[in-house]
Amino acid sequence: MEKDPLFNVLGSALQPCSAEPVTGFFRNGACDTCAADQGSHTVCAVMTAEFLAFSKYVGNDLSTPRPEFQFPGLKPGDGWCLCASRFLQAHDEGCAPDVDLHATHVRALEIVPIDILRQYAVAL
């Protein structure tokens, strides 16, 4: 799989999102992507308790450890490469997590407008 160019939504080099826990479509700590990434795991989200509860409610439990997949479960403050459509859904429902724009891949803009991402921007 050939990765898309490594640019963030600000037009500069894509920064890492999280190595602890390791995240990303390629499980390399970055929200880089490729054509095979159907979910567009491109938004570097900083987890909140509210978002984790919302995600579990809509059927994607990110907080429960799944050792069989080497997934430790997420807690508030963890970085995670979130599907752009899930982020937009959470925004529409009023519970979107914070976002690291430096680690959010430019392809997220195909789904989420930059002005929405900027509303949740945090400096890390």
C-alpha positions as CSV (number, residue, x, y, z in Angstrom):
1,M,0.0,0.0,0.0
2,E,1.4,3.3,-1.0
3,K,0.9,6.1,1.6
4,D,-0.6,9.4,0.6
5,P,1.7,12.4,0.9
6,L,2.4,13.2,4.6
7,F,0.9,16.7,5.0
8,N,-1.4,18.0,7.7
9,V,-4.4,20.2,7.4
10,L,-2.2,23.3,8.0
11,G,-0.1,22.4,4.9
12,S,3.1,21.4,6.7
13,A,4.7,18.0,7.5
14,L,2.4,15.6,9.3
15,Q,3.4,15.1,12.9
16,P,2.9,12.0,15.0
17,C,-0.4,11.5,16.8
18,S,0.3,8.8,19.4
19,A,2.8,6.1,20.1
20,E,1.3,5.3,23.5
21,P,-1.1,3.8,22.6
22,V,0.1,3.3,19.1
23,T,-2.5,4.6,16.6
24,G,-3.1,5.1,12.9
25,F,-4.3,3.0,9.9
26,F,-0.8,1.7,9.6
27,R,-0.4,1.4,13.4
28,N,2.7,3.6,13.2
29,G,1.6,6.4,15.5
30,A,0.6,8.8,12.7
31,C,-2.7,9.6,11.0
32,D,-1.2,8.9,7.5
33,T,-3.5,7.2,5.1
34,C,-3.8,5.5,1.7
35,A,-6.5,4.5,-0.8
36,A,-7.2,1.3,1.2
37,D,-8.1,3.3,4.3
38,Q,-11.9,3.2,3.7
39,G,-12.6,4.9,7.1
40,S,-10.2,7.8,6.5
41,H,-8.5,7.5,9.9
42,T,-7.1,11.0,9.5
43,V,-8.2,13.1,12.5
44,C,-5.7,13.1,15.4
45,A,-8.2,13.4,18.2
46,V,-7.4,13.8,21.9
47,M,-9.9,11.6,23.7
48,T,-12.4,13.0,26.2
49,A,-14.7,11.1,28.6
50,E,-17.7,12.6,26.8
51,F,-16.4,11.5,23.3
52,L,-15.5,8.0,24.6
53,A,-19.0,7.5,26.0
54,F,-20.5,8.8,22.7
55,S,-18.4,6.4,20.7
56,K,-19.4,3.5,22.8
57,Y,-23.1,4.5,22.6
58,V,-22.9,4.5,18.7
59,G,-21.3,1.1,18.7
60,N,-17.5,1.7,18.6
61,D,-16.2,1.0,22.1
62,L,-12.8,2.6,22.3
63,S,-12.4,2.5,26.0
64,T,-12.5,-1.3,26.7
65,P,-9.2,-3.1,26.4
66,R,-9.0,-5.8,23.7
67,P,-5.8,-7.7,24.5
68,E,-6.5,-10.1,21.6
69,F,-5.9,-7.1,19.2
70,Q,-3.2,-5.6,21.4
71,F,-5.6,-2.7,22.1
72,P,-5.2,-1.3,25.6
73,G,-8.4,0.8,25.5
74,L,-8.4,4.5,25.4
75,K,-8.8,7.0,28.2
76,P,-9.2,10.8,28.3
77,G,-6.1,12.5,27.1
78,D,-5.0,9.7,24.7
79,G,-4.3,10.6,21.1
80,W,-6.1,8.5,18.5
81,C,-6.4,8.6,14.7
82,L,-10.2,8.9,14.4
83,C,-12.3,8.3,11.3
84,A,-13.1,11.7,9.9
85,S,-16.8,10.8,9.5
86,R,-17.0,9.8,13.2
87,F,-15.4,13.1,14.2
88,L,-17.9,15.0,12.1
89,Q,-20.8,12.9,13.6
90,A,-19.5,13.7,17.1
91,H,-19.3,17.4,16.2
92,D,-22.9,17.3,14.9
93,E,-24.0,15.7,18.2
94,G,-22.1,18.2,20.3
95,C,-19.4,15.9,21.8
96,A,-16.4,16.0,19.4
97,P,-13.0,15.5,21.0
98,D,-10.1,18.0,20.8
99,V,-7.9,17.8,17.7
100,D,-4.2,18.1,17.1
101,L,-4.1,19.9,13.7
102,H,-0.4,19.3,13.2
103,A,-1.1,15.5,13.4
104,T,-4.3,15.6,11.4
105,H,-3.8,14.4,7.8
106,V,-4.9,16.8,5.0
107,R,-7.3,14.2,3.6
108,A,-9.5,14.8,6.6
109,L,-10.6,18.0,4.8
110,E,-12.4,15.8,2.2
111,I,-14.9,15.1,5.0
112,V,-14.5,17.8,7.7
113,P,-14.2,21.5,6.9
114,I,-11.2,23.2,8.3
115,D,-13.3,25.7,10.3
116,I,-14.9,22.8,12.2
117,L,-11.5,21.2,12.9
118,R,-10.1,24.6,14.2
119,Q,-13.0,24.8,16.7
120,Y,-11.4,21.8,18.5
121,A,-7.7,22.6,18.0
122,V,-5.4,22.1,20.9
123,A,-1.7,22.9,21.2
124,L,0.3,19.8,22.2
